[in-house]
């Protein structure tokens, strides 16, 4: 079985990479999980997952002939495929090869989480959303974040990618989050999976180069992410069929 989720936001700064790794770690209680840093232009998963010193990344796979196995690392109970951070690596990467990379990874995992670019402004940015079975939209309770999240949903559904749910992240006590989530669900197709409070624990985890659930497993945000993961109904897709669909996916132009 396998299902691929794009973790997307449409706006930078929502904590998308933190959310991807947190959901991934939480899902490892039941599934084999692979997380991929598909944000090829603004990658930072390698810093969050303690992989800043690795020699081979997704850039090397997409820009050359290296197999994806050389860019996979076992960390925190997950398989992690980080992307490099150099502009040169980005320039030489062929985003269309991501189809084959995801297809290969799908053969040996239950859940694929694709950490997606924040803006839908290029082929490399929109491809993770197009490849995924469903999208998890990470939001902050602000009008710009909600507006950009709706753009992600609109683009995803236009390519047949459903919405698995919403994660409200970096929530403050004065955000009236209960009222906001009720109103937001009128416009989004998926339910609210969790509201995650803004916390120093998440910032400390980033500085330490560790996922939140590894650095502060007893923190309130960590528990919220575990609740979100428990509400995701992972679908039982046939690995071969999913891989074939990835390989044949249409490469869209930017919106």
Steps between C-alpha positions, in 0.01 A plus 500: 500500500605859451349846498680822415417826675624844401547720806439847361416850612510752216682740734843486658552502874207281602724222636449263211826306545449474875151366429624250240755345734265507799222326309752254359633405841149465641393276212794263556305345787290322237670540163828497315549869421716678244532879501636685198617861491342593168554873563794504261554876501463571873591169660563481874396152609863393526547756780182389681597132481868525596620426147689819419828311454380235253675483163212388275158667479199511270677769296765245407236248396298746292807654344695188412487125472513406868234261631268637765625234741821700538301800627285313753583500871340319792426755771254507790318189379446642152668489163604859423591630155644851552561756229811714469506874556739629233376711210730308269339173602157647441593629154627160390201306636237369262169518689332263256720221635317530833231278345740207472650566844159495668401192301806313625442607860136392479606140451644471850292710738146544632484878526682758290506859627618756245611827661381735227613849395307786654413675172336348192706698252698243302497143376723388786264666748171352379622149420481358858136608525424341163678173589336457840185305568392762754627824642535606863471878518700675773349833600539782743183675618560809288318623190809477270575145612138390457479663159819334380385168645182523293714551190683177582169318533368644175810395311513156663139414427536617140751217457298242691690530829262489795540682833578274796463779753627822652763562766486839670854570619662772713169581667496761778257517790333814364435361151139390569599175333175311569297761313756518220507123443120483479491774238799364312350153461217659302751574222742207519416146396683328786451509877722672755744232611652704784574845631863529609594772745797726439778374722862557585539122484467503121759775467737316732455183294595682179809644665594154628456341158239254626133449416259637758378155609860389563609818676191570711273194486298604805431855380149617415584554128639146477178359642298709252696355208442149634128577507517624142677184385240284674226675303660430162331197345784358293358327194619163379633569151676232297869591481535399136195697386606806696852481357366475146279802556797704627709406198225604258398819680454801275756773568294818536602851419500736795159644587 
